[in-house]
């Protein structure tokens, strides 16, 4: 076979996703982060980008932050602006599902292409250091007396901490539709509100509050995981008699209109990144729990989680 014919054949196979990753030209990945810089999705997207580069499956990774409406603005831009782009990725997760349920944006997540779930981060609930409450039991007693008097602070409406607050109310016999939830646009605003005593109790991923907990400026009173988080001596809600478990999972989608072969190639790239030393370091640094599923299994998981969240949110008056 002539060399030029061989090279053309190799290029065609690479484009179709039929070659192993090591034989393909590395991609120039465009990462949509549907959130402002500094939050969980931003951290996830940039950690994934670094891992893609370190695994040598991406030559370059560029980032586009588009925050607002629990990710719906970034989703709309991604769906409308990246059709057929086999190198486009969008970070998303359970918060986006909640935002879609409450906000009913003009575009649908189903228009994009499911690639993989990456991690789960469990929420921690904290009290300001000067709070008159000391434990989750104290908060629950007040919640049962007067649900509106307990001011919960956290991320966007429909976020995992919002849903967890509603689930807690439901499980302890309080009216979940009467919880007083204050949504903040970013982790920095929520942190300031908790430190300033402007909310009764705050919730977020442990990594966002870790330094304040360590410094004694916040008191951690519960985590939403099934078991205590490794190296973190905070009791679960279940340990305290509240049958609630919920994780803030994060994943990635590909662009609308890509082929099955392109989807597989993109999935293989992401799975290769998950095996890199860079990704292992990010998991440890951010207290993320690996929760990798891909392809059709991921698509089914998203569908099932949508249905579960919609049921909880409807009962809680969020929809």
C-alpha positions, 0 to 999 in steps of 0.5 A: 500500500502506498504511504499516502493511501495508508495515511488516508486510511488511518485518518478515516479510521481515527475519525470514525473512532475505530482506532485505539486512543493511542493511535488517534490524534489528540483532540482539541476539547471545548469544555462548557461549564454552565456555572460561574468560576469557582464552584463545583462544576467549574472545579470539576470541568477544569480537573477533567480538562487537566486529566484529559491533557495528562492522559494525552487524549487531548492536545488542548482544552478550552473552557467557557463559563456560562452561569445562571439558572442552575446551568440552564443558560449554559445548557442552552448555549451548548445545545444551540452552539455545538451541534455535531461537534465531536470535541465538545463536552458540557459539565452537568449534574443533579443540580441541573436536573433540579433546575430544569424541573423548576425552571422549565428552560426552552431547551432539553437535556435530552437534546445533548448526548450522555457521556458519563457520570464522574463523581458524587459529592455528599453534602454537609450541613453546618451551623454558624459557630455562634448558633444557639443550636448545637446538633441536627436534633436541635434544628429538627425540633425547631423545624417541627415547631415552626418550619419557617423559622429555620432558614436554610442556606445553600445553592440554587433552587432545586439543588441537592441541599435544597432537596435534602432540606425538604426530605429532612422535613418530610422524614421528621413530620414537618411540612416540606412545602413550608421550609424557608430556603434561601438560594445563593448564586454561588458558594462564596455567597452562601459561605458569607451568609453562614459565617455572618449568621444570616441563615440558621443552617447551611449546606454544600459539598464538604470541600467548600466548607472544610477550611471554615469547619477546621478553623472552628468558624462553622460546626458540621452537624450532618452529612448526606452520605450512607456512611461517614465520609473517610477521614471526616468525623461527622455523623450521617443523617441516618445515624441520627434517625433521619432516613435521608441519603442524597449525593450531588453527582456530576457528569459530562454530556457531549454535543447534540447530533454526534454519531455513535462512533463519535460518542464512543470515542468521546466516552473512551477519552473521558474514561481514559482521563479517569485513570490518570494520576491527575484525576486521582489527585483531584478526587483526593483534594476535593473529597469527591467519591468516584461514581463512574458509569457511562453510555446507556447505563448513564442515560438510564441513571439520568432518566431515573434520577429525573423521575425521582427528583421530580416526585420529591420536588412536587411533594415539597412544593418546588414545582 
